Amino acid sequence: MNHHTTTTSKAGLGERAKMVLILRYMHDMTLDQVGQALGITRERVRQIESRAMVAIRARSELRQQALSVLGCSV
């Protein structure tokens, strides 16, 4: 399991959100291309991507806070 897969699964993302992020960032596809590949609109891809990034950031911030409370550094 690679780092990207671990991050998306730990953030609790659904399969569609994971696929959107993989296609956008690992395969460097545009919103239109991802939409065509998944059979959804460009706008829906943008919404899914945005929500997924918020979830990943929230998870990362929570992790940082927990490590800080425990006195650990990263």
C-alpha positions as CSV (number, residue, x, y, z in Angstrom):
1,M,0.0,0.0,0.0
2,N,1.5,3.3,-1.0
3,H,1.4,6.6,0.9
4,H,-1.4,8.1,-1.2
5,T,-3.6,5.0,-0.6
6,T,-2.9,5.1,3.1
7,T,-3.7,8.8,3.4
8,T,-7.0,8.5,1.6
9,S,-8.1,5.4,3.5
10,K,-7.2,7.0,6.9
11,A,-9.1,10.1,6.0
12,G,-12.2,7.9,5.6
13,L,-12.8,8.8,2.0
14,G,-15.3,6.9,-0.1
15,E,-14.2,5.0,-3.2
16,R,-15.4,7.7,-5.6
17,A,-13.4,10.4,-3.7
18,K,-10.3,8.2,-3.7
19,M,-10.6,7.6,-7.5
20,V,-11.0,11.3,-8.1
21,L,-7.9,12.1,-6.2
22,I,-5.9,9.3,-7.8
23,L,-6.9,10.4,-11.3
24,R,-6.3,14.1,-10.5
25,Y,-3.0,13.9,-8.7
26,M,-1.4,10.6,-9.7
27,H,-2.5,10.5,-13.3
28,D,-2.5,14.3,-13.7
29,M,-6.0,14.4,-15.3
30,T,-8.1,17.5,-15.7
31,L,-11.5,17.9,-14.1
32,D,-13.1,17.3,-17.5
33,Q,-11.0,14.1,-18.0
34,V,-11.9,12.7,-14.6
35,G,-15.5,13.5,-15.2
36,Q,-15.5,11.6,-18.5
37,A,-13.7,8.7,-17.0
38,L,-16.1,8.4,-14.1
39,G,-19.3,9.4,-16.0
40,I,-20.0,12.5,-13.8
41,T,-19.9,16.2,-14.5
42,R,-16.8,18.4,-14.2
43,E,-18.6,20.3,-11.4
44,R,-19.3,17.1,-9.5
45,V,-15.6,16.1,-9.8
46,R,-14.7,19.5,-8.4
47,Q,-17.1,19.1,-5.4
48,I,-15.8,15.6,-4.6
49,E,-12.2,16.7,-4.8
50,S,-12.9,19.7,-2.6
51,R,-14.6,17.7,0.1
52,A,-11.9,15.0,0.0
53,M,-9.1,17.6,0.4
54,V,-11.0,19.1,3.4
55,A,-11.2,15.7,5.0
56,I,-7.5,15.0,4.4
57,R,-6.5,18.3,5.9
58,A,-8.8,17.8,8.9
59,R,-7.3,14.4,9.5
60,S,-3.8,15.8,9.2
61,E,-4.5,18.7,11.7
62,L,-6.0,16.3,14.2
63,R,-3.0,14.1,14.0
64,Q,-0.7,17.1,14.5
65,Q,-2.7,18.2,17.6
66,A,-2.6,14.7,19.0
67,L,1.2,14.4,18.6
68,S,1.6,17.8,20.1
69,V,-0.4,16.8,23.2
70,L,1.7,13.7,23.5
71,G,4.9,15.7,23.2
72,C,6.0,14.0,20.0
73,S,7.4,15.8,17.0
74,V,7.1,15.0,13.4
